[in-house]
Amino acid sequence: MSANRDGKPVPATDTDRRRITFAADGPALVAGPVELVRADGTVVCSDRFLVAVCMCRRSKNFPFCDTSHRKRSRRTD
């Protein structure tokens, strides 16, 4: 299931599915286009065919990766 803009569940179809690849010590690579909803509710869109989503939270362009993770390795718990 996915959710619409109101947060209500909507059944996903095969054409709605997006592949997400998690890179070791790097970003999550999402097959685009994508619409990301931040914690404060703002929506960020990207029409690129592949979108790098920051996982380390060091990016100056968060939620998108700017390769800041290369300066230090990510902590593993």
All heavy atoms as a GROMACS GRO file, in nm:
protein
  593
    1MET      N    1   0.083  -0.119   0.000
    1MET     CA    2   0.000   0.000   0.000
    1MET      C    3   0.088   0.124   0.000
    1MET      O    4   0.192   0.128   0.060
    1MET     CB    5  -0.088   0.004   0.125
    1MET     CG    6  -0.198  -0.094   0.130
    1MET     SD    7  -0.345  -0.005   0.092
    1MET     CE    8  -0.465  -0.129   0.109
    2SER      N    9   0.039   0.226  -0.067
    2SER     CA   10   0.104   0.356  -0.063
    2SER      C   11   0.003   0.455  -0.005
    2SER      O   12  -0.107   0.417   0.030
    2SER     CB   13   0.150   0.395  -0.203
    2SER     OG   14   0.038   0.405  -0.289
    3ALA      N   15   0.041   0.580   0.005
    3ALA     CA   16  -0.049   0.681   0.060
    3ALA      C   17  -0.061   0.798  -0.037
    3ALA      O   18   0.035   0.831  -0.107
    3ALA     CB   19   0.002   0.729   0.195
    4ASN      N   20  -0.177   0.860  -0.040
    4ASN     CA   21  -0.193   0.979  -0.122
    4ASN      C   22  -0.149   1.101  -0.042
    4ASN      O   23  -0.101   1.089   0.070
    4ASN     CB   24  -0.338   0.991  -0.174
    4ASN     CG   25  -0.439   1.013  -0.063
    4ASN    OD1   26  -0.404   1.045   0.049
    4ASN    ND2   27  -0.565   0.994  -0.095
    5ARG      N   28  -0.166   1.219  -0.097
    5ARG     CA   29  -0.120   1.342  -0.029
    5ARG      C   30  -0.189   1.365   0.104
    5ARG      O   31  -0.137   1.435   0.190
    5ARG     CB   32  -0.138   1.462  -0.120
    5ARG     CG   33  -0.044   1.462  -0.236
    5ARG     CD   34  -0.068   1.583  -0.324
    5ARG     NE   35   0.007   1.570  -0.446
    5ARG     CZ   36   0.112   1.643  -0.476
    5ARG    NH1   37   0.154   1.734  -0.393
    5ARG    NH2   38   0.176   1.625  -0.589
    6ASP      N   39  -0.307   1.309   0.123
    6ASP     CA   40  -0.379   1.324   0.250
    6ASP      C   41  -0.337   1.220   0.352
    6ASP      O   42  -0.387   1.217   0.462
    6ASP     CB   43  -0.530   1.313   0.226
    6ASP     CG   44  -0.581   1.424   0.134
    6ASP    OD1   45  -0.526   1.535   0.140
    6ASP    OD2   46  -0.675   1.397   0.058
    7GLY      N   47  -0.247   1.129   0.313
    7GLY     CA   48  -0.200   1.025   0.402
    7GLY      C   49  -0.290   0.904   0.407
    7GLY      O   50  -0.267   0.813   0.486
    8LYS      N   51  -0.394   0.900   0.324
    8LYS     CA   52  -0.485   0.786   0.321
    8LYS      C   53  -0.427   0.675   0.235
    8LYS      O   54  -0.369   0.701   0.130
    8LYS     CB   55  -0.621   0.829   0.268
    8LYS     CG   56  -0.688   0.930   0.359
    8LYS     CD   57  -0.822   0.970   0.309
    8LYS     CE   58  -0.881   1.072   0.406
    8LYS     NZ   59  -0.996   1.138   0.356
    9PRO      N   60  -0.439   0.548   0.278
    9PRO     CA   61  -0.380   0.438   0.202
    9PRO      C   62  -0.445   0.421   0.065
    9PRO      O   63  -0.565   0.434   0.049
    9PRO     CB   64  -0.405   0.315   0.288
    9PRO     CG   65  -0.488   0.358   0.402
    9PRO     CD   66  -0.504   0.506   0.399
   10VAL      N   67  -0.361   0.395  -0.034
   10VAL     CA   68  -0.405   0.369  -0.171
   10VAL      C   69  -0.332   0.244  -0.218
   10VAL      O   70  -0.210   0.233  -0.201
   10VAL     CB   71  -0.368   0.488  -0.264
   10VAL    CG1   72  -0.403   0.458  -0.407
   10VAL    CG2   73  -0.436   0.615  -0.217
   11PRO      N   74  -0.402   0.146  -0.275
   11PRO     CA   75  -0.334   0.025  -0.322
   11PRO      C   76  -0.231   0.058  -0.429
   11PRO      O   77  -0.256   0.139  -0.518
   11PRO     CB   78  -0.446  -0.061  -0.380
   11PRO     CG   79  -0.574   0.001  -0.336
   11PRO     CD   80  -0.545   0.142  -0.298
   12ALA      N   81  -0.114  -0.001  -0.419
   12ALA     CA   82  -0.007   0.022  -0.516
   12ALA      C   83  -0.024  -0.072  -0.635
   12ALA      O   84  -0.066  -0.186  -0.619
   12ALA     CB   85   0.129   0.000  -0.452
   13THR      N   86   0.010  -0.023  -0.752
   13THR     CA   87   0.014  -0.108  -0.871
   13THR      C   88   0.159  -0.127  -0.911
   13THR      O   89   0.248  -0.058  -0.860
   13THR     CB   90  -0.063  -0.043  -0.989
   13THR    OG1   91   0.004   0.078  -1.024
   13THR    CG2   92  -0.207  -0.012  -0.951
   14ASP      N   93   0.186  -0.219  -1.001
   14ASP     CA   94   0.325  -0.242  -1.044
   14ASP      C   95   0.387  -0.117  -1.103
   14ASP      O   96   0.506  -0.094  -1.090
   14ASP     CB   97   0.332  -0.357  -1.144
   14ASP     CG   98   0.314  -0.492  -1.077
   14ASP    OD1   99   0.332  -0.498  -0.953
   14ASP    OD2  100   0.281  -0.588  -1.146
   15THR      N  101   0.308  -0.033  -1.170
   15THR     CA  102   0.363   0.090  -1.229
   15THR      C  103   0.394   0.194  -1.123
   15THR      O  104   0.470   0.286  -1.148
   15THR     CB  105   0.267   0.148  -1.334
   15THR    OG1  106   0.141   0.175  -1.271
   15THR    CG2  107   0.248   0.054  -1.450
   16ASP      N  108   0.336   0.182  -1.002
   16ASP     CA  109   0.362   0.275  -0.894
   16ASP      C  110   0.488   0.240  -0.815
   16ASP      O  111   0.540   0.321  -0.741
   16ASP     CB  112   0.246   0.278  -0.794
   16ASP     CG  113   0.120   0.339  -0.852
   16ASP    OD1  114   0.131   0.418  -0.946
   16ASP    OD2  115   0.011   0.305  -0.803
   17ARG      N  116   0.536   0.119  -0.829
   17ARG     CA  117   0.649   0.073  -0.749
   17ARG      C  118   0.778   0.142  -0.790
   17ARG      O  119   0.804   0.162  -0.907
   17ARG     CB  120   0.666  -0.077  -0.761
   17ARG     CG  121   0.550  -0.151  -0.701
   17ARG     CD  122   0.567  -0.300  -0.724
   17ARG     NE  123   0.444  -0.367  -0.694
   17ARG     CZ  124   0.424  -0.438  -0.584
   17ARG    NH1  125   0.522  -0.452  -0.498
   17ARG    NH2  126   0.309  -0.496  -0.562
   18ARG      N  127   0.860   0.175  -0.692
   18ARG     CA  128   0.990   0.235  -0.715
   18ARG      C  129   1.095   0.144  -0.652
   18ARG      O  130   1.077   0.093  -0.542
   18ARG     CB  131   1.001   0.373  -0.651
   18ARG     CG  132   0.904   0.474  -0.706
   18ARG     CD  133   0.950   0.518  -0.844
   18ARG     NE  134   0.859   0.615  -0.897
   18ARG     CZ  135   0.792   0.599  -1.010
   18ARG    NH1  136   0.805   0.489  -1.079
   18ARG    NH2  137   0.712   0.691  -1.053
   19ARG      N  138   1.205   0.124  -0.722
   19ARG     CA  139   1.316   0.044  -0.668
   19ARG      C  140   1.406   0.136  -0.586
   19ARG      O  141   1.444   0.243  -0.631
   19ARG     CB  142   1.396  -0.018  -0.780
   19ARG     CG  143   1.515  -0.101  -0.729
   19ARG     CD  144   1.586  -0.168  -0.841
   19ARG     NE  145   1.498  -0.268  -0.900
   19ARG     CZ  146   1.513  -0.399  -0.884
   19ARG    NH1  147   1.614  -0.445  -0.815
   19ARG    NH2  148   1.430  -0.483  -0.939
   20ILE      N  149   1.441   0.089  -0.466
   20ILE     CA  150   1.533   0.162  -0.379
   20ILE      C  151   1.653   0.071  -0.354
   20ILE      O  152   1.638  -0.042  -0.310
   20ILE     CB  153   1.468   0.199  -0.245
   20ILE    CG1  154   1.344   0.286  -0.270
   20ILE    CG2  155   1.568   0.270  -0.155
   20ILE    CD1  156   1.263   0.314  -0.146
   21THR      N  157   1.772   0.121  -0.385
   21THR     CA  158   1.895   0.047  -0.364
   21THR      C  159   1.975   0.119  -0.257
   21THR      O  160   2.005   0.238  -0.270
   21THR     CB  161   1.977   0.040  -0.495
   21THR    OG1  162   1.895  -0.014  -0.598
   21THR    CG2  163   2.101  -0.045  -0.478
   22PHE      N  164   2.010   0.047  -0.151
   22PHE     CA  165   2.089   0.107  -0.044
   22PHE      C  166   2.236   0.082  -0.070
   22PHE      O  167   2.280  -0.033  -0.077
   22PHE     CB  168   2.047   0.049   0.092
   22PHE     CG  169   1.907   0.089   0.130
   22PHE    CD1  170   1.800   0.009   0.100
   22PHE    CD2  171   1.886   0.210   0.194
   22PHE    CE1  172   1.671   0.046   0.134
   22PHE    CE2  173   1.757   0.249   0.228
   22PHE     CZ  174   1.650   0.168   0.197
   23ALA      N  175   2.312   0.189  -0.087
   23ALA     CA  176   2.455   0.181  -0.113
   23ALA      C  177   2.528   0.172   0.022
   23ALA      O  178   2.491   0.241   0.118
   23ALA     CB  179   2.502   0.304  -0.190
   24ALA      N  180   2.628   0.087   0.030
   24ALA     CA  181   2.706   0.075   0.153
   24ALA      C  182   2.774   0.208   0.182
   24ALA      O  183   2.842   0.264   0.097
   24ALA     CB  184   2.810  -0.035   0.138
   25ASP      N  185   2.753   0.260   0.302
   25ASP     CA  186   2.812   0.389   0.344
   25ASP      C  187   2.782   0.501   0.246
   25ASP      O  188   2.864   0.588   0.222
   25ASP     CB  189   2.964   0.376   0.363
   25ASP     CG  190   2.998   0.282   0.476
   25ASP    OD1  191   2.925   0.283   0.577
   25ASP    OD2  192   3.095   0.207   0.463
   26GLY      N  193   2.662   0.500   0.189
   26GLY     CA  194   2.623   0.604   0.094
   26GLY      C  195   2.474   0.627   0.097
   26GLY      O  196   2.405   0.589   0.191
   27PRO      N  197   2.423   0.688  -0.008
   27PRO     CA  198   2.282   0.723  -0.014
   27PRO      C  199   2.193   0.606  -0.052
   27PRO      O  200   2.240   0.501  -0.094
   27PRO     CB  201   2.279   0.828  -0.125
   27PRO     CG  202   2.388   0.785  -0.217
   27PRO     CD  203   2.496   0.733  -0.127
   28ALA      N  204   2.064   0.627  -0.036
   28ALA     CA  205   1.965   0.535  -0.091
   28ALA      C  206   1.936   0.584  -0.232
   28ALA      O  207   1.906   0.701  -0.253
   28ALA     CB  208   1.837   0.537  -0.007
   29LEU      N  209   1.950   0.497  -0.330
   29LEU     CA  210   1.926   0.534  -0.470
   29LEU      C  211   1.785   0.492  -0.507
   29LEU      O  212   1.751   0.374  -0.501
   29LEU     CB  213   2.030   0.465  -0.559
   29LEU     CG  214   2.175   0.496  -0.523
   29LEU    CD1  215   2.268   0.410  -0.607
   29LEU    CD2  216   2.205   0.643  -0.540
   30VAL      N  217   1.702   0.589  -0.545
   30VAL     CA  218   1.561   0.566  -0.572
   30VAL      C  219   1.535   0.591  -0.720
   30VAL      O  220   1.571   0.696  -0.773
   30VAL     CB  221   1.472   0.660  -0.487
   30VAL    CG1  222   1.325   0.630  -0.509
   30VAL    CG2  223   1.508   0.651  -0.340
   31ALA      N  224   1.472   0.493  -0.785
   31ALA     CA  225   1.433   0.512  -0.924
   31ALA      C  226   1.325   0.620  -0.927
   31ALA      O  227   1.224   0.610  -0.859
   31ALA     CB  228   1.379   0.382  -0.982
   32GLY      N  229   1.351   0.726  -1.003
   32GLY     CA  230   1.261   0.841  -1.006
   32GLY      C  231   1.157   0.832  -1.114
   32GLY      O  232   1.154   0.733  -1.187
   33PRO      N  233   1.075   0.932  -1.126
   33PRO     CA  234   1.069   1.052  -1.043
   33PRO      C  235   1.014   1.021  -0.904
   33PRO      O  236   0.946   0.921  -0.885
   33PRO     CB  237   0.973   1.143  -1.121
   33PRO     CG  238   0.888   1.052  -1.199
   33PRO     CD  239   0.973   0.932  -1.230
   34VAL      N  240   1.046   1.108  -0.808
   34VAL     CA  241   1.002   1.085  -0.670
   34VAL      C  242   0.943   1.212  -0.610
   34VAL      O  243   0.970   1.323  -0.654
   34VAL     CB  244   1.119   1.037  -0.579
   34VAL    CG1  245   1.174   0.906  -0.625
   34VAL    CG2  246   1.227   1.141  -0.569
   35GLU      N  247   0.863   1.189  -0.508
   35GLU     CA  248   0.808   1.297  -0.426
   35GLU      C  249   0.842   1.259  -0.283
   35GLU      O  250   0.799   1.154  -0.235
   35GLU     CB  251   0.658   1.306  -0.447
   35GLU     CG  252   0.591   1.412  -0.362
   35GLU     CD  253   0.442   1.418  -0.389
   35GLU    OE1  254   0.403   1.473  -0.493
   35GLU    OE2  255   0.366   1.366  -0.306
   36LEU      N  256   0.921   1.341  -0.215
   36LEU     CA  257   0.962   1.313  -0.078
   36LEU      C  258   0.888   1.408   0.015
   36LEU      O  259   0.879   1.528  -0.013
   36LEU     CB  260   1.112   1.334  -0.062
   36LEU     CG  261   1.201   1.250  -0.154
   36LEU    CD1  262   1.345   1.294  -0.142
   36LEU    CD2  263   1.186   1.105  -0.122
   37VAL      N  264   0.836   1.356   0.126
   37VAL     CA  265   0.769   1.438   0.226
   37VAL      C  266   0.859   1.446   0.348
   37VAL      O  267   0.892   1.344   0.409
   37VAL     CB  268   0.631   1.377   0.264
   37VAL    CG1  269   0.562   1.466   0.366
   37VAL    CG2  270   0.546   1.358   0.140
   38ARG      N  271   0.900   1.567   0.381
   38ARG     CA  272   0.988   1.588   0.497
   38ARG      C  273   0.909   1.576   0.626
   38ARG      O  274   0.787   1.576   0.626
   38ARG     CB  275   1.052   1.726   0.488
   38ARG     CG  276   1.143   1.743   0.372
   38ARG     CD  277   1.204   1.880   0.373
   38ARG     NE  278   1.285   1.900   0.254
   38ARG     CZ  279   1.368   2.001   0.240
   38ARG    NH1  280   1.381   2.091   0.334
   38ARG    NH2  281   1.439   2.012   0.131
   39ALA      N  282   0.980   1.568   0.739
   39ALA     CA  283   0.917   1.554   0.870
   39ALA      C  284   0.823   1.670   0.901
   39ALA      O  285   0.721   1.651   0.968
   39ALA     CB  286   1.024   1.542   0.979
   40ASP      N  287   0.853   1.789   0.848
   40ASP     CA  288   0.767   1.905   0.873
   40ASP      C  289   0.649   1.914   0.777
   40ASP      O  290   0.570   2.007   0.781
   40ASP     CB  291   0.847   2.034   0.870
   40ASP     CG  292   0.905   2.066   0.732
   40ASP    OD1  293   0.882   1.990   0.636
   40ASP    OD2  294   0.975   2.169   0.721
   41GLY      N  295   0.637   1.816   0.686
   41GLY     CA  296   0.525   1.812   0.594
   41GLY      C  297   0.550   1.875   0.458
   41GLY      O  298   0.468   1.862   0.368
   42THR      N  299   0.663   1.944   0.440
   42THR     CA  300   0.692   2.002   0.310
   42THR      C  301   0.725   1.892   0.211
   42THR      O  302   0.780   1.788   0.247
   42THR     CB  303   0.809   2.104   0.316
   42THR    OG1  304   0.924   2.037   0.367
   42THR    CG2  305   0.776   2.224   0.403
   43VAL      N  306   0.690   1.916   0.086
   43VAL     CA  307   0.709   1.816  -0.019
   43VAL      C  308   0.821   1.862  -0.111
   43VAL      O  309   0.827   1.978  -0.153
   43VAL     CB  310   0.579   1.799  -0.100
   43VAL    CG1  311   0.599   1.701  -0.215
   43VAL    CG2  312   0.467   1.751  -0.009
   44VAL      N  313   0.914   1.771  -0.140
   44VAL     CA  314   1.025   1.797  -0.231
   44VAL      C  315   1.015   1.697  -0.345
   44VAL      O  316   1.001   1.577  -0.321
   44VAL     CB  317   1.161   1.780  -0.158
   44VAL    CG1  318   1.276   1.814  -0.250
   44VAL    CG2  319   1.166   1.865  -0.032
   45CYS      N  320   1.019   1.746  -0.469
   45CYS     CA  321   1.005   1.659  -0.585
   45CYS      C  322   1.133   1.658  -0.668
   45CYS      O  323   1.208   1.756  -0.670
   45CYS     CB  324   0.891   1.708  -0.673
   45CYS     SG  325   0.732   1.700  -0.592
   46SER      N  326   1.156   1.546  -0.734
   46SER     CA  327   1.266   1.534  -0.829
   46SER      C  328   1.218   1.452  -0.948
   46SER      O  329   1.158   1.346  -0.930
   46SER     CB  330   1.388   1.467  -0.765
   46SER     OG  331   1.489   1.448  -0.862
   47ASP      N  332   1.242   1.503  -1.067
   47ASP     CA  333   1.203   1.433  -1.190
   47ASP      C  334   1.317   1.352  -1.250
   47ASP      O  335   1.302   1.297  -1.358
   47ASP     CB  336   1.152   1.534  -1.294
   47ASP     CG  337   1.021   1.597  -1.250
   47ASP    OD1  338   0.940   1.526  -1.188
   47ASP    OD2  339   0.999   1.715  -1.279
   48ARG      N  340   1.430   1.344  -1.180
   48ARG     CA  341   1.544   1.269  -1.231
   48ARG      C  342   1.512   1.120  -1.238
   48ARG      O  343   1.429   1.070  -1.163
   48ARG     CB  344   1.666   1.290  -1.142
   48ARG     CG  345   1.709   1.437  -1.139
   48ARG     CD  346   1.833   1.451  -1.062
   48ARG     NE  347   1.941   1.389  -1.139
   48ARG     CZ  348   2.068   1.413  -1.122
   48ARG    NH1  349   2.106   1.495  -1.029
   48ARG    NH2  350   2.157   1.352  -1.195
   49PHE      N  351   1.580   1.047  -1.326
   49PHE     CA  352   1.554   0.904  -1.339
   49PHE      C  353   1.611   0.824  -1.223
   49PHE      O  354   1.567   0.714  -1.194
   49PHE     CB  355   1.607   0.850  -1.473
   49PHE     CG  356   1.756   0.846  -1.481
   49PHE    CD1  357   1.825   0.731  -1.449
   49PHE    CD2  358   1.828   0.957  -1.520
   49PHE    CE1  359   1.963   0.727  -1.456
   49PHE    CE2  360   1.966   0.954  -1.528
   49PHE     CZ  361   2.033   0.839  -1.497
   50LEU      N  362   1.710   0.879  -1.153
   50LEU     CA  363   1.767   0.816  -1.034
   50LEU      C  364   1.797   0.926  -0.933
   50LEU      O  365   1.866   1.023  -0.965
   50LEU     CB  366   1.895   0.740  -1.069
   50LEU     CG  367   1.955   0.655  -0.959
   50LEU    CD1  368   1.860   0.541  -0.921
   50LEU    CD2  369   2.088   0.598  -1.002
   51VAL      N  370   1.745   0.911  -0.812
   51VAL     CA  371   1.758   1.013  -0.709
   51VAL      C  372   1.837   0.955  -0.592
   51VAL      O  373   1.806   0.847  -0.543
   51VAL     CB  374   1.619   1.060  -0.661
   51VAL    CG1  375   1.632   1.166  -0.553
   51VAL    CG2  376   1.537   1.112  -0.778
   52ALA      N  377   1.941   1.026  -0.549
   52ALA     CA  378   2.021   0.984  -0.433
   52ALA      C  379   1.966   1.054  -0.309
   52ALA      O  380   1.973   1.177  -0.296
   52ALA     CB  381   2.168   1.020  -0.455
   53VAL      N  382   1.911   0.975  -0.218
   53VAL     CA  383   1.853   1.029  -0.095
   53VAL      C  384   1.954   1.011   0.018
   53VAL      O  385   2.003   0.901   0.042
   53VAL     CB  386   1.720   0.957  -0.060
   53VAL    CG1  387   1.662   1.011   0.069
   53VAL    CG2  388   1.621   0.974  -0.174
   54CYS      N  389   1.986   1.121   0.086
   54CYS     CA  390   2.087   1.121   0.192
   54CYS      C  391   2.044   1.033   0.309
   54CYS      O  392   1.931   1.042   0.357
   54CYS     CB  393   2.107   1.264   0.241
   54CYS     SG  394   2.226   1.278   0.375
   55MET      N  395   2.136   0.949   0.355
   55MET     CA  396   2.110   0.863   0.470
   55MET      C  397   2.192   0.906   0.593
   55MET      O  398   2.162   0.867   0.704
   55MET     CB  399   2.145   0.718   0.436
   55MET     CG  400   2.064   0.659   0.322
   55MET     SD  401   1.889   0.648   0.357
   55MET     CE  402   1.890   0.517   0.478
   56CYS      N  403   2.294   0.989   0.572
   56CYS     CA  404   2.382   1.028   0.682
   56CYS      C  405   2.341   1.161   0.746
   56CYS      O  406   2.393   1.197   0.851
   56CYS     CB  407   2.527   1.037   0.634
   56CYS     SG  408   2.560   1.176   0.523
   57ARG      N  409   2.252   1.234   0.681
   57ARG     CA  410   2.201   1.364   0.727
   57ARG      C  411   2.307   1.473   0.728
   57ARG      O  412   2.290   1.577   0.791
   57ARG     CB  413   2.131   1.352   0.862
   57ARG     CG  414   2.015   1.255   0.859
   57ARG     CD  415   1.932   1.261   0.984
   57ARG     NE  416   1.867   1.388   1.003
   57ARG     CZ  417   1.747   1.423   0.953
   57ARG    NH1  418   1.681   1.338   0.879
   57ARG    NH2  419   1.695   1.540   0.979
   58ARG      N  420   2.418   1.455   0.659
   58ARG     CA  421   2.523   1.557   0.651
   58ARG      C  422   2.508   1.648   0.529
   58ARG      O  423   2.577   1.747   0.517
   58ARG     CB  424   2.661   1.491   0.645
   58ARG     CG  425   2.698   1.421   0.772
   58ARG     CD  426   2.841   1.372   0.764
   58ARG     NE  427   2.867   1.283   0.874
   58ARG     CZ  428   2.892   1.154   0.862
   58ARG    NH1  429   2.898   1.098   0.744
   58ARG    NH2  430   2.913   1.080   0.968
   59SER      N  431   2.419   1.613   0.439
   59SER     CA  432   2.404   1.686   0.314
   59SER      C  433   2.355   1.828   0.337
   59SER      O  434   2.265   1.852   0.417
   59SER     CB  435   2.304   1.613   0.223
   59SER     OG  436   2.279   1.690   0.108
   60LYS      N  437   2.415   1.922   0.267
   60LYS     CA  438   2.369   2.061   0.271
   60LYS      C  439   2.245   2.077   0.184
   60LYS      O  440   2.181   2.181   0.186
   60LYS     CB  441   2.480   2.154   0.226
   60LYS     CG  442   2.594   2.162   0.326
   60LYS     CD  443   2.701   2.258   0.280
   60LYS     CE  444   2.810   2.271   0.383
   60LYS     NZ  445   2.901   2.159   0.388
   61ASN      N  446   2.213   1.974   0.107
   61ASN     CA  447   2.098   1.974   0.018
   61ASN      C  448   1.998   1.865   0.062
   61ASN      O  449   1.931   1.806  -0.020
   61ASN     CB  450   2.145   1.949  -0.126
   61ASN     CG  451   2.038   1.978  -0.227
   61ASN    OD1  452   1.948   2.057  -0.203
   61ASN    ND2  453   2.046   1.913  -0.341
   62PHE      N  454   1.992   1.838   0.193
   62PHE     CA  455   1.906   1.733   0.248
   62PHE      C  456   1.761   1.758   0.208
   62PHE      O  457   1.718   1.872   0.212
   62PHE     CB  458   1.920   1.728   0.401
   62PHE     CG  459   1.854   1.610   0.462
   62PHE    CD1  460   1.916   1.488   0.464
   62PHE    CD2  461   1.727   1.622   0.516
   62PHE    CE1  462   1.855   1.377   0.521
   62PHE    CE2  463   1.665   1.513   0.572
   62PHE     CZ  464   1.730   1.391   0.574
   63PRO      N  465   1.687   1.661   0.163
   63PRO     CA  466   1.705   1.517   0.175
   63PRO      C  467   1.786   1.454   0.061
   63PRO      O  468   1.801   1.332   0.056
   63PRO     CB  469   1.563   1.464   0.176
   63PRO     CG  470   1.488   1.558   0.088
   63PRO     CD  471   1.552   1.692   0.114
   64PHE      N  472   1.836   1.534  -0.032
   64PHE     CA  473   1.914   1.479  -0.143
   64PHE      C  474   2.061   1.471  -0.104
   64PHE      O  475   2.112   1.555  -0.030
   64PHE     CB  476   1.897   1.565  -0.268
   64PHE     CG  477   1.755   1.575  -0.312
   64PHE    CD1  478   1.684   1.693  -0.299
   64PHE    CD2  479   1.688   1.465  -0.365
   64PHE    CE1  480   1.552   1.702  -0.339
   64PHE    CE2  481   1.556   1.472  -0.404
   64PHE     CZ  482   1.487   1.592  -0.390
   65CYS      N  483   2.130   1.371  -0.153
   65CYS     CA  484   2.271   1.349  -0.122
   65CYS      C  485   2.359   1.447  -0.198
   65CYS      O  486   2.336   1.474  -0.316
   65CYS     CB  487   2.309   1.206  -0.160
   65CYS     SG  488   2.482   1.168  -0.126
   66ASP      N  489   2.460   1.503  -0.130
   66ASP     CA  490   2.560   1.587  -0.196
   66ASP      C  491   2.700   1.529  -0.177
   66ASP      O  492   2.798   1.600  -0.190
   66ASP     CB  493   2.553   1.731  -0.146
   66ASP     CG  494   2.593   1.747   0.000
   66ASP    OD1  495   2.627   1.645   0.066
   66ASP    OD2  496   2.592   1.861   0.049
   67THR      N  497   2.709   1.403  -0.144
   67THR     CA  498   2.832   1.325  -0.121
   67THR      C  499   2.908   1.367   0.006
   67THR      O  500   3.024   1.334   0.020
   67THR     CB  501   2.928   1.324  -0.243
   67THR    OG1  502   2.984   1.454  -0.260
   67THR    CG2  503   2.859   1.278  -0.368
   68SER      N  504   2.843   1.436   0.098
   68SER     CA  505   2.908   1.472   0.225
   68SER      C  506   2.947   1.349   0.305
   68SER      O  507   3.036   1.356   0.389
   68SER     CB  508   2.815   1.559   0.310
   68SER     OG  509   2.796   1.684   0.250
   69HIS      N  510   2.882   1.235   0.280
   69HIS     CA  511   2.914   1.111   0.353
   69HIS      C  512   3.056   1.064   0.325
   69HIS      O  513   3.112   0.989   0.401
   69HIS     CB  514   2.816   1.000   0.315
   69HIS     CG  515   2.820   0.964   0.170
   69HIS    ND1  516   2.747   1.033   0.075
   69HIS    CD2  517   2.890   0.870   0.103
   69HIS    CE1  518   2.772   0.980  -0.044
   69HIS    NE2  519   2.858   0.881  -0.030
   70ARG      N  520   3.115   1.111   0.219
   70ARG     CA  521   3.251   1.068   0.184
   70ARG      C  522   3.356   1.126   0.279
   70ARG      O  523   3.464   1.072   0.290
   70ARG     CB  524   3.285   1.110   0.041
   70ARG     CG  525   3.202   1.037  -0.060
   70ARG     CD  526   3.240   1.078  -0.198
   70ARG     NE  527   3.153   1.014  -0.297
   70ARG     CZ  528   3.148   1.047  -0.423
   70ARG    NH1  529   3.224   1.144  -0.469
   70ARG    NH2  530   3.067   0.985  -0.505
   71LYS      N  531   3.323   1.234   0.347
   71LYS     CA  532   3.419   1.297   0.438
   71LYS      C  533   3.439   1.216   0.565
   71LYS      O  534   3.545   1.216   0.622
   71LYS     CB  535   3.371   1.439   0.472
   71LYS     CG  536   3.369   1.528   0.350
   71LYS     CD  537   3.310   1.662   0.382
   71LYS     CE  538   3.297   1.740   0.251
   71LYS     NZ  539   3.201   1.845   0.259
   72ARG      N  540   3.332   1.148   0.612
   72ARG     CA  541   3.339   1.064   0.731
   72ARG      C  542   3.253   0.942   0.707
   72ARG      O  543   3.156   0.947   0.634
   72ARG     CB  544   3.283   1.137   0.853
   72ARG     CG  545   3.377   1.239   0.909
   72ARG     CD  546   3.317   1.296   1.034
   72ARG     NE  547   3.252   1.422   0.995
   72ARG     CZ  548   3.166   1.486   1.066
   72ARG    NH1  549   3.128   1.440   1.182
   72ARG    NH2  550   3.113   1.598   1.026
   73SER      N  551   3.286   0.832   0.770
   73SER     CA  552   3.203   0.712   0.753
   73SER      C  553   3.082   0.722   0.845
   73SER      O  554   3.087   0.785   0.952
   73SER     CB  555   3.282   0.586   0.782
   73SER     OG  556   3.327   0.588   0.915
   74ARG      N  557   2.974   0.657   0.806
   74ARG     CA  558   2.850   0.656   0.882
   74ARG      C  559   2.864   0.565   1.003
   74ARG      O  560   2.926   0.460   0.995
   74ARG     CB  561   2.737   0.606   0.791
   74ARG     CG  562   2.603   0.623   0.853
   74ARG     CD  563   2.489   0.576   0.769
   74ARG     NE  564   2.522   0.551   0.631
   74ARG     CZ  565   2.443   0.492   0.546
   74ARG    NH1  566   2.325   0.452   0.585
   74ARG    NH2  567   2.479   0.472   0.422
   75ARG      N  568   2.807   0.605   1.114
   75ARG     CA  569   2.808   0.521   1.234
   75ARG      C  570   2.717   0.402   1.217
   75ARG      O  571   2.609   0.414   1.162
   75ARG     CB  572   2.756   0.601   1.354
   75ARG     CG  573   2.862   0.676   1.425
   75ARG     CD  574   2.810   0.744   1.549
   75ARG     NE  575   2.710   0.666   1.620
   75ARG     CZ  576   2.638   0.714   1.719
   75ARG    NH1  577   2.653   0.836   1.757
   75ARG    NH2  578   2.550   0.639   1.780
   76THR      N  579   2.760   0.289   1.263
   76THR     CA  580   2.674   0.171   1.264
   76THR      C  581   2.645   0.136   1.409
   76THR      O  582   2.736   0.134   1.493
   76THR     CB  583   2.740   0.052   1.193
   76THR    OG1  584   2.865   0.025   1.255
   76THR    CG2  585   2.759   0.081   1.045
   77ASP      N  586   2.520   0.114   1.439
   77ASP     CA  587   2.481   0.082   1.579
   77ASP      C  588   2.490  -0.064   1.606
   77ASP      O  589   2.482  -0.149   1.530
   77ASP     CB  590   2.339   0.132   1.605
   77ASP     CG  591   2.333   0.284   1.602
   77ASP    OD1  592   2.430   0.347   1.646
   77ASP    OD2  593   2.230   0.336   1.556
   0.00000   0.00000   0.00000
